[in-house]
Amino acid sequence: MTSVANPTVVHTRAPGKINVYLAVGDLQDDGYHELATAYQAVSLYEDVRARHADDFSVHVTGGAAVDVSGVPTDASNLAIRAARLLATTTGYRGGVQLRIDKNVPVAGGMGGGSADAAATLLACDALWGTGLGRDDLLHLAAELGADVPFAFAGGTAIGTGRGDELSPALAKGTFQWVLALADFGLSTPTVYRELDEHRRRHSGDISPVRQPVVDTGVLQALRAGDPGMLADSMHNDLQAPALHLEPGLARVLEIGESNGALAGLVSGSGPTVAFLAPDLDGALELQIALSAARLSVVRATGPVHGARVISD
Ligand code: C5P
């Protein structure tokens, strides 16, 4: 598709993510928290198809385990915002008709909306021939949300600042994940607020300045491609506030960990719970055990590539 000078439709794909390590620092003046996180892109994808149009519209459909009923289709949709931002930045005067096929759980803490935005930037740039290239698109991505640059970049990376300042991390091998999906969503700002309130309750007025850093054990585990080592060092500061808001997630973690998972972790701001399996066989067994406990589960592997154009 990229080789066609004036494509009538451009199909792109961007991955969801798991924060295998997420340390949250203090609330900044801009309303965001300083973060140190290790991202891994996983094999649940958002597919975007972009067609020429005079105005901006989006139609959203979902894969088997994904309920898209809560996704807005007005101007607040992150894909529409991405397309409009690219048009404004480049002076493009037309619009776009977007079709999104979602496989990343909605409001699940896996960056589905961010993947939509990243795939849309790439699709519109190719459709409109605006020719920004990856570096400029990455800058626009950061304006749309903290996780959007990583959905664009993919692979394995360390995120600092709001999570949008990326540096690549060395990674080897493939990790096997089993994801327990909830039938409800958790709002990311609400989970951050719960963390702030918890910290305020426990530290009074003299709250220490937190300098979030990614544990070196995580970097070693990713570099070695060693799931046992990663299981020992995975961590998420948003897990306790997510469990406080949704106490039922503790049972989900217990079921996975007593059925062969090396470790379980709330993904991002939740409520998806990501279980790390020792290998493919372990992942298949775990998937069966979690399904038997009437949980909705999907398997994924990581790391995978970032946003790219697909030739149909
Ligand atoms: O970046 P994004 O718009 O996806 O973030 C959603 C919300 O999550 C922000 O409005 C903010 O409340 C919270 N957030 C934060 N600190 C970050 C990232 C997100 O407080 N580093």
py3Dmol code that shows the C-alpha trace and the ligand (Angstrom):
import py3Dmol

protein = """\
ATOM      1  CA  MET A   1       0.000   0.000   0.000  1.00  0.00           C
ATOM      2  CA  THR A   2       2.837   2.425   0.799  1.00  0.00           C
ATOM      3  CA  SER A   3       4.143   2.122  -2.744  1.00  0.00           C
ATOM      4  CA  VAL A   4       0.860   3.392  -4.201  1.00  0.00           C
ATOM      5  CA  ALA A   5       1.087   7.157  -4.821  1.00  0.00           C
ATOM      6  CA  ASN A   6      -2.588   7.891  -4.128  1.00  0.00           C
ATOM      7  CA  PRO A   7      -4.060   5.022  -2.124  1.00  0.00           C
ATOM      8  CA  THR A   8      -7.855   4.942  -1.708  1.00  0.00           C
ATOM      9  CA  VAL A   9      -7.582   2.983   1.543  1.00  0.00           C
ATOM     10  CA  VAL A  10      -4.689   2.517   3.965  1.00  0.00           C
ATOM     11  CA  HIS A  11      -4.675  -0.327   6.494  1.00  0.00           C
ATOM     12  CA  THR A  12      -2.455  -0.017   9.581  1.00  0.00           C
ATOM     13  CA  ARG A  13      -2.020  -2.031  12.765  1.00  0.00           C
ATOM     14  CA  ALA A  14      -0.691  -1.132  16.227  1.00  0.00           C
ATOM     15  CA  PRO A  15      -0.238  -3.324  19.335  1.00  0.00           C
ATOM     16  CA  GLY A  16      -1.513  -3.203  22.894  1.00  0.00           C
ATOM     17  CA  LYS A  17       1.010  -3.161  25.744  1.00  0.00           C
ATOM     18  CA  ILE A  18       1.761  -4.509  29.176  1.00  0.00           C
ATOM     19  CA  ASN A  19       3.711  -2.396  31.649  1.00  0.00           C
ATOM     20  CA  VAL A  20       5.933  -5.120  33.102  1.00  0.00           C
ATOM     21  CA  TYR A  21       7.234  -2.529  35.559  1.00  0.00           C
ATOM     22  CA  LEU A  22       5.480   0.708  36.493  1.00  0.00           C
ATOM     23  CA  ALA A  23       6.769   3.073  39.170  1.00  0.00           C
ATOM     24  CA  VAL A  24       4.638   6.173  39.720  1.00  0.00           C
ATOM     25  CA  GLY A  25       6.193   9.355  41.108  1.00  0.00           C
ATOM     26  CA  ASP A  26       4.543  12.545  42.202  1.00  0.00           C
ATOM     27  CA  LEU A  27       1.690  14.427  40.585  1.00  0.00           C
ATOM     28  CA  GLN A  28       3.096  17.234  38.402  1.00  0.00           C
ATOM     29  CA  ASP A  29       1.599  20.652  37.714  1.00  0.00           C
ATOM     30  CA  ASP A  30       0.311  19.459  34.313  1.00  0.00           C
ATOM     31  CA  GLY A  31      -1.948  16.866  35.994  1.00  0.00           C
ATOM     32  CA  TYR A  32       0.263  13.931  34.997  1.00  0.00           C
ATOM     33  CA  HIS A  33       2.510  11.811  37.211  1.00  0.00           C
ATOM     34  CA  GLU A  34       6.177  11.280  36.650  1.00  0.00           C
ATOM     35  CA  LEU A  35       6.675   7.631  35.643  1.00  0.00           C
ATOM     36  CA  ALA A  36       9.367   5.067  35.130  1.00  0.00           C
ATOM     37  CA  THR A  37       8.009   2.108  33.225  1.00  0.00           C
ATOM     38  CA  ALA A  38       9.126  -0.879  31.179  1.00  0.00           C
ATOM     39  CA  TYR A  39       6.713  -1.408  28.288  1.00  0.00           C
ATOM     40  CA  GLN A  40       6.308  -4.608  26.299  1.00  0.00           C
ATOM     41  CA  ALA A  41       4.158  -4.561  23.141  1.00  0.00           C
ATOM     42  CA  VAL A  42       1.977  -7.692  22.908  1.00  0.00           C
ATOM     43  CA  SER A  43       0.213  -9.533  20.110  1.00  0.00           C
ATOM     44  CA  LEU A  44      -3.268  -8.043  20.571  1.00  0.00           C
ATOM     45  CA  TYR A  45      -3.729  -5.564  17.748  1.00  0.00           C
ATOM     46  CA  GLU A  46      -5.898  -2.656  16.748  1.00  0.00           C
ATOM     47  CA  ASP A  47      -6.480  -2.486  12.984  1.00  0.00           C
ATOM     48  CA  VAL A  48      -7.309   0.847  11.365  1.00  0.00           C
ATOM     49  CA  ARG A  49      -8.558   1.358   7.801  1.00  0.00           C
ATOM     50  CA  ALA A  50      -8.568   4.938   6.560  1.00  0.00           C
ATOM     51  CA  ARG A  51     -10.429   6.221   3.478  1.00  0.00           C
ATOM     52  CA  HIS A  52     -10.667   9.681   1.945  1.00  0.00           C
ATOM     53  CA  ALA A  53     -13.620  11.797   3.122  1.00  0.00           C
ATOM     54  CA  ASP A  54     -14.581  15.453   3.433  1.00  0.00           C
ATOM     55  CA  ASP A  55     -15.110  15.258   7.197  1.00  0.00           C
ATOM     56  CA  PHE A  56     -13.908  13.083  10.113  1.00  0.00           C
ATOM     57  CA  SER A  57     -15.771   9.937  11.207  1.00  0.00           C
ATOM     58  CA  VAL A  58     -15.041   6.627  12.924  1.00  0.00           C
ATOM     59  CA  HIS A  59     -16.781   3.258  13.000  1.00  0.00           C
ATOM     60  CA  VAL A  60     -15.633   0.791  15.669  1.00  0.00           C
ATOM     61  CA  THR A  61     -16.008  -3.009  15.722  1.00  0.00           C
ATOM     62  CA  GLY A  62     -14.561  -5.524  18.186  1.00  0.00           C
ATOM     63  CA  GLY A  63     -13.105  -9.031  18.166  1.00  0.00           C
ATOM     64  CA  ALA A  64     -14.735 -11.911  20.081  1.00  0.00           C
ATOM     65  CA  ALA A  65     -13.673 -10.896  23.620  1.00  0.00           C
ATOM     66  CA  VAL A  66     -13.924  -7.124  23.156  1.00  0.00           C
ATOM     67  CA  ASP A  67     -16.995  -5.088  24.058  1.00  0.00           C
ATOM     68  CA  VAL A  68     -16.836  -1.824  22.090  1.00  0.00           C
ATOM     69  CA  SER A  69     -20.146  -0.382  23.329  1.00  0.00           C
ATOM     70  CA  GLY A  70     -18.364   2.163  25.576  1.00  0.00           C
ATOM     71  CA  VAL A  71     -16.115   3.557  22.854  1.00  0.00           C
ATOM     72  CA  PRO A  72     -17.096   7.108  21.838  1.00  0.00           C
ATOM     73  CA  THR A  73     -17.430   7.768  18.104  1.00  0.00           C
ATOM     74  CA  ASP A  74     -17.615  11.563  18.340  1.00  0.00           C
ATOM     75  CA  ALA A  75     -14.791  14.117  18.279  1.00  0.00           C
ATOM     76  CA  SER A  76     -13.527  12.843  21.655  1.00  0.00           C
ATOM     77  CA  ASN A  77     -12.459   9.504  20.090  1.00  0.00           C
ATOM     78  CA  LEU A  78      -8.663   9.396  20.294  1.00  0.00           C
ATOM     79  CA  ALA A  79      -8.358   8.262  16.651  1.00  0.00           C
ATOM     80  CA  ILE A  80     -10.404  11.258  15.460  1.00  0.00           C
ATOM     81  CA  ARG A  81      -8.248  13.520  17.627  1.00  0.00           C
ATOM     82  CA  ALA A  82      -5.126  11.959  16.079  1.00  0.00           C
ATOM     83  CA  ALA A  83      -6.398  12.523  12.528  1.00  0.00           C
ATOM     84  CA  ARG A  84      -7.419  16.112  13.269  1.00  0.00           C
ATOM     85  CA  LEU A  85      -4.049  16.839  14.894  1.00  0.00           C
ATOM     86  CA  LEU A  86      -2.184  15.554  11.829  1.00  0.00           C
ATOM     87  CA  ALA A  87      -4.441  17.601   9.504  1.00  0.00           C
ATOM     88  CA  THR A  88      -3.944  20.787  11.542  1.00  0.00           C
ATOM     89  CA  THR A  89      -0.189  20.268  11.812  1.00  0.00           C
ATOM     90  CA  THR A  90       0.290  19.668   8.087  1.00  0.00           C
ATOM     91  CA  GLY A  91      -2.380  22.054   6.755  1.00  0.00           C
ATOM     92  CA  TYR A  92      -4.269  19.141   5.122  1.00  0.00           C
ATOM     93  CA  ARG A  93      -7.771  20.388   4.292  1.00  0.00           C
ATOM     94  CA  GLY A  94      -9.760  17.153   3.825  1.00  0.00           C
ATOM     95  CA  GLY A  95     -11.001  14.568   6.326  1.00  0.00           C
ATOM     96  CA  VAL A  96     -10.959  10.809   6.789  1.00  0.00           C
ATOM     97  CA  GLN A  97     -13.361   7.930   7.293  1.00  0.00           C
ATOM     98  CA  LEU A  98     -11.841   5.551   9.869  1.00  0.00           C
ATOM     99  CA  ARG A  99     -12.790   1.945  10.563  1.00  0.00           C
ATOM    100  CA  ILE A 100     -11.247   0.438  13.683  1.00  0.00           C
ATOM    101  CA  ASP A 101     -11.200  -3.286  14.518  1.00  0.00           C
ATOM    102  CA  LYS A 102     -10.362  -3.652  18.189  1.00  0.00           C
ATOM    103  CA  ASN A 103      -8.704  -6.656  19.812  1.00  0.00           C
ATOM    104  CA  VAL A 104      -7.246  -4.857  22.827  1.00  0.00           C
ATOM    105  CA  PRO A 105      -9.725  -4.764  25.735  1.00  0.00           C
ATOM    106  CA  VAL A 106     -11.485  -1.381  26.074  1.00  0.00           C
ATOM    107  CA  ALA A 107     -10.482   0.619  29.209  1.00  0.00           C
ATOM    108  CA  GLY A 108      -8.465  -2.441  30.233  1.00  0.00           C
ATOM    109  CA  GLY A 109      -5.091  -0.867  31.007  1.00  0.00           C
ATOM    110  CA  MET A 110      -3.494  -2.206  27.826  1.00  0.00           C
ATOM    111  CA  GLY A 111      -3.347   0.959  25.757  1.00  0.00           C
ATOM    112  CA  GLY A 112      -6.026   0.145  23.170  1.00  0.00           C
ATOM    113  CA  GLY A 113      -7.054   3.770  22.604  1.00  0.00           C
ATOM    114  CA  SER A 114      -3.385   4.740  22.340  1.00  0.00           C
ATOM    115  CA  ALA A 115      -2.851   2.026  19.714  1.00  0.00           C
ATOM    116  CA  ASP A 116      -5.839   3.425  17.755  1.00  0.00           C
ATOM    117  CA  ALA A 117      -4.235   6.871  17.804  1.00  0.00           C
ATOM    118  CA  ALA A 118      -0.817   5.563  16.719  1.00  0.00           C
ATOM    119  CA  ALA A 119      -2.277   3.457  13.884  1.00  0.00           C
ATOM    120  CA  THR A 120      -4.432   6.416  12.764  1.00  0.00           C
ATOM    121  CA  LEU A 121      -1.462   8.817  12.587  1.00  0.00           C
ATOM    122  CA  LEU A 122       0.388   6.329  10.394  1.00  0.00           C
ATOM    123  CA  ALA A 123      -2.677   5.592   8.218  1.00  0.00           C
ATOM    124  CA  CYS A 124      -3.588   9.242   7.602  1.00  0.00           C
ATOM    125  CA  ASP A 125       0.023  10.208   6.880  1.00  0.00           C
ATOM    126  CA  ALA A 126       0.106   7.549   4.128  1.00  0.00           C
ATOM    127  CA  LEU A 127      -3.448   8.232   2.863  1.00  0.00           C
ATOM    128  CA  TRP A 128      -3.016  11.992   2.657  1.00  0.00           C
ATOM    129  CA  GLY A 129       0.575  11.867   1.432  1.00  0.00           C
ATOM    130  CA  THR A 130       1.578  14.293   4.194  1.00  0.00           C
ATOM    131  CA  GLY A 131       4.901  12.444   4.462  1.00  0.00           C
ATOM    132  CA  LEU A 132       5.806  13.342   8.052  1.00  0.00           C
ATOM    133  CA  GLY A 133       7.922  10.283   8.760  1.00  0.00           C
ATOM    134  CA  ARG A 134       8.350   8.396  12.033  1.00  0.00           C
ATOM    135  CA  ASP A 135      10.139  11.049  14.120  1.00  0.00           C
ATOM    136  CA  ASP A 136       7.558  13.770  13.510  1.00  0.00           C
ATOM    137  CA  LEU A 137       4.706  11.297  13.973  1.00  0.00           C
ATOM    138  CA  LEU A 138       6.239  10.257  17.326  1.00  0.00           C
ATOM    139  CA  HIS A 139       6.157  13.910  18.433  1.00  0.00           C
ATOM    140  CA  LEU A 140       2.478  14.199  17.509  1.00  0.00           C
ATOM    141  CA  ALA A 141       1.845  10.898  19.282  1.00  0.00           C
ATOM    142  CA  ALA A 142       3.143  12.372  22.560  1.00  0.00           C
ATOM    143  CA  GLU A 143       0.623  15.229  22.282  1.00  0.00           C
ATOM    144  CA  LEU A 144      -2.233  12.712  22.185  1.00  0.00           C
ATOM    145  CA  GLY A 145      -1.416  10.706  25.321  1.00  0.00           C
ATOM    146  CA  ALA A 146       1.352   9.265  27.446  1.00  0.00           C
ATOM    147  CA  ASP A 147       1.150   5.758  25.928  1.00  0.00           C
ATOM    148  CA  VAL A 148       0.732   6.738  22.281  1.00  0.00           C
ATOM    149  CA  PRO A 149       4.472   7.030  21.423  1.00  0.00           C
ATOM    150  CA  PHE A 150       5.040   3.488  22.699  1.00  0.00           C
ATOM    151  CA  ALA A 151       2.132   2.094  20.639  1.00  0.00           C
ATOM    152  CA  PHE A 152       3.872   3.686  17.681  1.00  0.00           C
ATOM    153  CA  ALA A 153       7.346   2.369  18.551  1.00  0.00           C
ATOM    154  CA  GLY A 154       6.447  -1.119  19.873  1.00  0.00           C
ATOM    155  CA  GLY A 155       8.976  -3.737  20.984  1.00  0.00           C
ATOM    156  CA  THR A 156      10.369  -3.242  24.474  1.00  0.00           C
ATOM    157  CA  ALA A 157      11.140   0.219  25.831  1.00  0.00           C
ATOM    158  CA  ILE A 158      11.651   2.216  28.976  1.00  0.00           C
ATOM    159  CA  GLY A 159       9.301   5.161  29.357  1.00  0.00           C
ATOM    160  CA  THR A 160      10.061   8.152  31.592  1.00  0.00           C
ATOM    161  CA  GLY A 161       8.504  11.595  32.002  1.00  0.00           C
ATOM    162  CA  ARG A 162       4.765  10.967  31.568  1.00  0.00           C
ATOM    163  CA  GLY A 163       5.755   7.594  30.083  1.00  0.00           C
ATOM    164  CA  ASP A 164       6.183   9.209  26.669  1.00  0.00           C
ATOM    165  CA  GLU A 165       9.973   9.726  26.708  1.00  0.00           C
ATOM    166  CA  LEU A 166      11.131   6.419  25.304  1.00  0.00           C
ATOM    167  CA  SER A 167      14.461   4.691  25.244  1.00  0.00           C
ATOM    168  CA  PRO A 168      14.728   1.233  23.703  1.00  0.00           C
ATOM    169  CA  ALA A 169      15.537  -1.673  26.024  1.00  0.00           C
ATOM    170  CA  LEU A 170      17.440  -4.781  24.998  1.00  0.00           C
ATOM    171  CA  ALA A 171      15.176  -7.807  24.869  1.00  0.00           C
ATOM    172  CA  LYS A 172      15.600 -11.440  23.882  1.00  0.00           C
ATOM    173  CA  GLY A 173      13.121 -14.221  23.187  1.00  0.00           C
ATOM    174  CA  THR A 174       9.349 -14.267  23.482  1.00  0.00           C
ATOM    175  CA  PHE A 175       7.284 -14.061  26.650  1.00  0.00           C
ATOM    176  CA  GLN A 176       3.985 -15.958  26.969  1.00  0.00           C
ATOM    177  CA  TRP A 177       1.097 -14.073  28.569  1.00  0.00           C
ATOM    178  CA  VAL A 178      -2.422 -15.092  29.529  1.00  0.00           C
ATOM    179  CA  LEU A 179      -4.735 -12.141  30.068  1.00  0.00           C
ATOM    180  CA  ALA A 180      -7.834 -12.256  32.265  1.00  0.00           C
ATOM    181  CA  LEU A 181     -10.277  -9.685  30.922  1.00  0.00           C
ATOM    182  CA  ALA A 182     -12.863  -7.996  33.104  1.00  0.00           C
ATOM    183  CA  ASP A 183     -16.407  -7.271  31.956  1.00  0.00           C
ATOM    184  CA  PHE A 184     -16.021  -3.720  33.279  1.00  0.00           C
ATOM    185  CA  GLY A 185     -13.484  -0.956  32.643  1.00  0.00           C
ATOM    186  CA  LEU A 186     -11.416   1.150  35.037  1.00  0.00           C
ATOM    187  CA  SER A 187     -10.835   4.840  34.364  1.00  0.00           C
ATOM    188  CA  THR A 188      -7.107   5.631  34.299  1.00  0.00           C
ATOM    189  CA  PRO A 189      -7.449   9.062  36.004  1.00  0.00           C
ATOM    190  CA  THR A 190      -9.570   7.476  38.775  1.00  0.00           C
ATOM    191  CA  VAL A 191      -6.880   4.864  39.494  1.00  0.00           C
ATOM    192  CA  TYR A 192      -4.136   7.529  39.630  1.00  0.00           C
ATOM    193  CA  ARG A 193      -6.321   9.621  41.946  1.00  0.00           C
ATOM    194  CA  GLU A 194      -6.842   6.641  44.242  1.00  0.00           C
ATOM    195  CA  LEU A 195      -3.042   6.176  44.426  1.00  0.00           C
ATOM    196  CA  ASP A 196      -2.559   9.873  45.327  1.00  0.00           C
ATOM    197  CA  GLU A 197      -5.245   9.689  47.990  1.00  0.00           C
ATOM    198  CA  HIS A 198      -3.754   6.530  49.475  1.00  0.00           C
ATOM    199  CA  ARG A 199      -0.316   8.163  49.617  1.00  0.00           C
ATOM    200  CA  ARG A 200      -1.748  11.325  51.164  1.00  0.00           C
ATOM    201  CA  ARG A 201      -3.567   9.303  53.839  1.00  0.00           C
ATOM    202  CA  HIS A 202      -0.358   7.481  54.734  1.00  0.00           C
ATOM    203  CA  SER A 203       2.214  10.249  54.631  1.00  0.00           C
ATOM    204  CA  GLY A 204       0.312  13.249  56.029  1.00  0.00           C
ATOM    205  CA  ASP A 205       1.631  16.656  55.004  1.00  0.00           C
ATOM    206  CA  ILE A 206       5.291  15.746  54.640  1.00  0.00           C
ATOM    207  CA  SER A 207       5.159  13.570  51.572  1.00  0.00           C
ATOM    208  CA  PRO A 208       8.614  12.425  50.358  1.00  0.00           C
ATOM    209  CA  VAL A 209       9.695  13.352  46.822  1.00  0.00           C
ATOM    210  CA  ARG A 210       9.555  10.166  44.767  1.00  0.00           C
ATOM    211  CA  GLN A 211      12.051   9.499  42.003  1.00  0.00           C
ATOM    212  CA  PRO A 212      10.578   6.624  40.020  1.00  0.00           C
ATOM    213  CA  VAL A 213      13.118   4.228  38.495  1.00  0.00           C
ATOM    214  CA  VAL A 214      12.824   0.872  36.728  1.00  0.00           C
ATOM    215  CA  ASP A 215      14.314  -1.939  38.794  1.00  0.00           C
ATOM    216  CA  THR A 216      17.526  -3.314  37.261  1.00  0.00           C
ATOM    217  CA  GLY A 217      16.234  -6.887  37.751  1.00  0.00           C
ATOM    218  CA  VAL A 218      13.518  -6.199  35.167  1.00  0.00           C
ATOM    219  CA  LEU A 219      16.045  -4.927  32.635  1.00  0.00           C
ATOM    220  CA  GLN A 220      18.198  -8.018  33.211  1.00  0.00           C
ATOM    221  CA  ALA A 221      15.207 -10.346  32.840  1.00  0.00           C
ATOM    222  CA  LEU A 222      14.122  -8.707  29.564  1.00  0.00           C
ATOM    223  CA  ARG A 223      17.680  -8.796  28.252  1.00  0.00           C
ATOM    224  CA  ALA A 224      18.009 -12.490  29.165  1.00  0.00           C
ATOM    225  CA  GLY A 225      14.510 -13.398  27.883  1.00  0.00           C
ATOM    226  CA  ASP A 226      14.017 -15.207  31.209  1.00  0.00           C
ATOM    227  CA  PRO A 227      10.353 -15.457  32.316  1.00  0.00           C
ATOM    228  CA  GLY A 228      11.210 -16.728  35.820  1.00  0.00           C
ATOM    229  CA  MET A 229      13.436 -13.732  36.421  1.00  0.00           C
ATOM    230  CA  LEU A 230      10.831 -11.337  35.004  1.00  0.00           C
ATOM    231  CA  ALA A 231       8.135 -12.864  37.232  1.00  0.00           C
ATOM    232  CA  ASP A 232      10.305 -12.127  40.289  1.00  0.00           C
ATOM    233  CA  SER A 233      10.815  -8.490  39.363  1.00  0.00           C
ATOM    234  CA  MET A 234       7.505  -7.399  37.734  1.00  0.00           C
ATOM    235  CA  HIS A 235       5.752  -4.639  39.654  1.00  0.00           C
ATOM    236  CA  ASN A 236       3.002  -2.066  39.201  1.00  0.00           C
ATOM    237  CA  ASP A 237       2.392   0.857  41.595  1.00  0.00           C
ATOM    238  CA  LEU A 238      -1.149   1.133  40.170  1.00  0.00           C
ATOM    239  CA  GLN A 239      -2.017  -2.417  41.242  1.00  0.00           C
ATOM    240  CA  ALA A 240      -2.887  -1.575  44.879  1.00  0.00           C
ATOM    241  CA  PRO A 241      -5.231   1.315  43.940  1.00  0.00           C
ATOM    242  CA  ALA A 242      -6.837  -0.814  41.192  1.00  0.00           C
ATOM    243  CA  LEU A 243      -7.415  -3.625  43.736  1.00  0.00           C
ATOM    244  CA  HIS A 244      -8.831  -1.115  46.192  1.00  0.00           C
ATOM    245  CA  LEU A 245     -11.327   0.101  43.578  1.00  0.00           C
ATOM    246  CA  GLU A 246     -12.124  -3.440  42.369  1.00  0.00           C
ATOM    247  CA  PRO A 247     -11.466  -5.924  45.222  1.00  0.00           C
ATOM    248  CA  GLY A 248     -12.609  -8.862  43.027  1.00  0.00           C
ATOM    249  CA  LEU A 249      -9.331  -8.623  41.090  1.00  0.00           C
ATOM    250  CA  ALA A 250      -7.468 -10.141  44.075  1.00  0.00           C
ATOM    251  CA  ARG A 251      -9.342 -13.419  43.491  1.00  0.00           C
ATOM    252  CA  VAL A 252      -8.435 -13.357  39.792  1.00  0.00           C
ATOM    253  CA  LEU A 253      -4.748 -12.961  40.733  1.00  0.00           C
ATOM    254  CA  GLU A 254      -5.027 -15.876  43.187  1.00  0.00           C
ATOM    255  CA  ILE A 255      -6.664 -18.202  40.643  1.00  0.00           C
ATOM    256  CA  GLY A 256      -3.934 -17.558  38.070  1.00  0.00           C
ATOM    257  CA  GLU A 257      -1.073 -17.868  40.511  1.00  0.00           C
ATOM    258  CA  SER A 258      -2.403 -21.157  41.893  1.00  0.00           C
ATOM    259  CA  ASN A 259      -2.797 -22.583  38.360  1.00  0.00           C
ATOM    260  CA  GLY A 260       0.735 -22.360  37.041  1.00  0.00           C
ATOM    261  CA  ALA A 261       1.301 -18.658  36.390  1.00  0.00           C
ATOM    262  CA  LEU A 262       4.814 -17.573  37.352  1.00  0.00           C
ATOM    263  CA  ALA A 263       3.268 -14.289  38.491  1.00  0.00           C
ATOM    264  CA  GLY A 264       0.248 -12.104  37.862  1.00  0.00           C
ATOM    265  CA  LEU A 265       0.137  -8.350  37.492  1.00  0.00           C
ATOM    266  CA  VAL A 266      -2.602  -5.800  36.986  1.00  0.00           C
ATOM    267  CA  SER A 267      -1.871  -4.316  33.563  1.00  0.00           C
ATOM    268  CA  GLY A 268      -1.385  -0.530  33.642  1.00  0.00           C
ATOM    269  CA  SER A 269      -4.379   0.993  35.425  1.00  0.00           C
ATOM    270  CA  GLY A 270      -6.324  -2.298  35.077  1.00  0.00           C
ATOM    271  CA  PRO A 271      -8.645  -4.082  35.254  1.00  0.00           C
ATOM    272  CA  THR A 272      -6.982  -6.583  32.878  1.00  0.00           C
ATOM    273  CA  VAL A 273      -4.751  -9.001  34.817  1.00  0.00           C
ATOM    274  CA  ALA A 274      -1.673 -10.243  32.941  1.00  0.00           C
ATOM    275  CA  PHE A 275      -0.251 -13.638  33.912  1.00  0.00           C
ATOM    276  CA  LEU A 276       3.233 -14.607  32.841  1.00  0.00           C
ATOM    277  CA  ALA A 277       3.519 -18.294  31.897  1.00  0.00           C
ATOM    278  CA  PRO A 278       6.780 -20.302  31.884  1.00  0.00           C
ATOM    279  CA  ASP A 279       6.332 -21.377  28.237  1.00  0.00           C
ATOM    280  CA  LEU A 280       3.662 -22.032  25.574  1.00  0.00           C
ATOM    281  CA  ASP A 281       2.450 -25.293  27.199  1.00  0.00           C
ATOM    282  CA  GLY A 282       2.159 -23.523  30.548  1.00  0.00           C
ATOM    283  CA  ALA A 283       0.201 -20.714  28.903  1.00  0.00           C
ATOM    284  CA  LEU A 284      -2.246 -23.169  27.295  1.00  0.00           C
ATOM    285  CA  GLU A 285      -2.813 -24.958  30.624  1.00  0.00           C
ATOM    286  CA  LEU A 286      -3.312 -21.672  32.410  1.00  0.00           C
ATOM    287  CA  GLN A 287      -5.775 -20.518  29.756  1.00  0.00           C
ATOM    288  CA  ILE A 288      -7.836 -23.684  30.325  1.00  0.00           C
ATOM    289  CA  ALA A 289      -7.748 -23.300  34.128  1.00  0.00           C
ATOM    290  CA  LEU A 290      -8.820 -19.655  34.022  1.00  0.00           C
ATOM    291  CA  SER A 291     -11.585 -20.405  31.510  1.00  0.00           C
ATOM    292  CA  ALA A 292     -12.810 -23.209  33.794  1.00  0.00           C
ATOM    293  CA  ALA A 293     -13.079 -20.581  36.557  1.00  0.00           C
ATOM    294  CA  ARG A 294     -15.418 -18.691  34.171  1.00  0.00           C
ATOM    295  CA  LEU A 295     -12.960 -15.911  33.455  1.00  0.00           C
ATOM    296  CA  SER A 296     -12.712 -14.398  30.011  1.00  0.00           C
ATOM    297  CA  VAL A 297      -9.156 -15.035  28.795  1.00  0.00           C
ATOM    298  CA  VAL A 298      -6.944 -14.430  25.775  1.00  0.00           C
ATOM    299  CA  ARG A 299      -3.337 -15.395  25.136  1.00  0.00           C
ATOM    300  CA  ALA A 300      -0.720 -13.028  23.814  1.00  0.00           C
ATOM    301  CA  THR A 301       3.028 -13.016  23.234  1.00  0.00           C
ATOM    302  CA  GLY A 302       5.527 -10.204  23.432  1.00  0.00           C
ATOM    303  CA  PRO A 303       7.453  -8.287  22.422  1.00  0.00           C
ATOM    304  CA  VAL A 304       5.980  -7.486  18.986  1.00  0.00           C
ATOM    305  CA  HIS A 305       6.568  -4.660  16.492  1.00  0.00           C
ATOM    306  CA  GLY A 306       4.946  -1.214  16.718  1.00  0.00           C
ATOM    307  CA  ALA A 307       2.566   0.561  14.320  1.00  0.00           C
ATOM    308  CA  ARG A 308       2.980  -0.457  10.671  1.00  0.00           C
ATOM    309  CA  VAL A 309       1.229  -0.373   7.337  1.00  0.00           C
ATOM    310  CA  ILE A 310      -0.343  -3.683   6.262  1.00  0.00           C
ATOM    311  CA  SER A 311      -0.551  -4.524   2.566  1.00  0.00           C
ATOM    312  CA  ASP A 312      -3.885  -6.290   1.994  1.00  0.00           C
TER     313      ASP A 312
END
"""
ligand_1 = """\
21
C5P
O -2.007 9.984 28.655
P -3.429 9.591 28.811
O -4.374 10.637 28.310
O -3.747 8.222 28.318
O -3.643 9.521 30.387
C -4.930 9.455 30.918
C -4.922 10.025 32.327
O -4.089 9.201 33.165
C -4.332 11.422 32.467
O -5.283 12.411 32.207
C -3.898 11.417 33.934
O -4.999 11.615 34.779
C -3.419 9.988 34.145
N -1.953 9.875 33.931
C -1.106 10.415 34.898
N 0.250 10.337 34.724
C 0.772 9.734 33.614
C -0.074 9.156 32.637
C -1.445 9.256 32.826
O -1.558 10.952 35.904
N 2.088 9.706 33.489
"""
view = py3Dmol.view(width=600, height=400)
view.addModel(protein, "pdb")
view.setStyle({"model": 0}, {"cartoon": {"style": "trace"}})
view.addModel(ligand_1, "xyz")
view.setStyle({"model": 1}, {"stick": {}})
view.zoomTo()
view.show()
